[in-house]
Amino acid sequence: MDPLSPIALGFLGSLAAGPMTAAGALPVLFGRIPSRAMRDLSLGFAAGVMLAASFFSLIIPALDAADARFDSAAAPAAVVCLAILLGMGAVALLNERLPHEHFASGREGPEAAALRRVWLFIVAIAIHNFPEGLAVGVGFGAEGLDSGLPLAIGIGLQNAPEGLAVAVALLGEGYGRWRAFAIAALTGLVEPVGGLLGAGVVTLSQPLLPWGLAFAAGAMLYVISHEIIPETHRSGHQNRATLGLAIGLVIMLFLDVWLG
C-alpha cells in the first residue's frame, strides 16, 4: 500500500488531535469538575506545550528551511521573524474583526446582536483552535511523520484541558451538562480544517515552507499570550499555572526530540 501523502497525514493528524477537546470535557458529564486551581494548572500545561511546539517544532525547522534557500546569513532570520509577525497579526485581525465572546473579558469584535451567545463562544474557540490545526498540518507537510507526529501528540494533549475549560465555562453560563460537553467537543473540529490548509500550502509550494512554519508558530504564540496565560492568572493561581507551563514545555520538548 502506498504511504499517505503529507496532505493526508496533516489532515488525519489534526483530525486526531481535535477530538481531544471532547475527552477533556468528559468530567462535566459525571459531575467531577476539577477545582479552579487545577483547571488553571492544566491550562498552564496547554500553554507550555504550545510554547515548546512553537519554537522546537516550528521556528527552528523554519530557520533550517530558510537557511537552505538563502546565501545571506541574515535572510533566514528576517524571513522567519517576518512570518512570525504575520502569523500573530493574522490571528489578531481575526480576533478584532470576527464577533466573539470570551469567558473572562466578555464580548469583543464588531457588534453582533443577532448572534446567539453560544455562537459567540464557538467563534472565540474557533479563533483559538485554528492555529493549532494549522501548526499540525504544516508540521506534517514539512517533514512528514518526523515533524508532524510530535506536534499532533502535543496539540492533542493540550486540547484536553482546553475542552474542560470550555465545558466548565458553559456550565457557568447556564448550559446543561450534555450541551456544554457537545459544544466543547465540536470546537475541536475546526482543527482539521487548519491542518488541511497548512499541509496543503507547504506541500504544494516548497518555497513557502519556512513562511508556513513560522506563520503557524506566530499564530500559536498570539493565542498563548492573548488568551491562555491571562486566563490562568485571573484567579490568583499564577504559581500553579507556571508549574503547569513548565511541565507542558518539557514534555513537549521530550516528545519532539524522542519522536522527531
Secondary structure as UniProt FT lines:
FT   HELIX           6..17
FT   TURN            18..19
FT   HELIX           20..25
FT   HELIX           26..29
FT   TURN            30..31
FT   HELIX           36..52
FT   HELIX           53..59
FT   HELIX           60..67
FT   TURN            68..69
FT   HELIX           74..97
FT   STRAND          100..102
FT   TURN            103..105
FT   STRAND          106..108
FT   TURN            113..114
FT   HELIX           117..143
FT   HELIX           145..172
FT   TURN            173..174
FT   HELIX           177..187
FT   TURN            188..189
FT   HELIX           190..204
FT   HELIX           206..208
FT   HELIX           209..223
FT   HELIX           224..228
FT   HELIX           229..232
FT   TURN            233..235
FT   HELIX           238..259
//
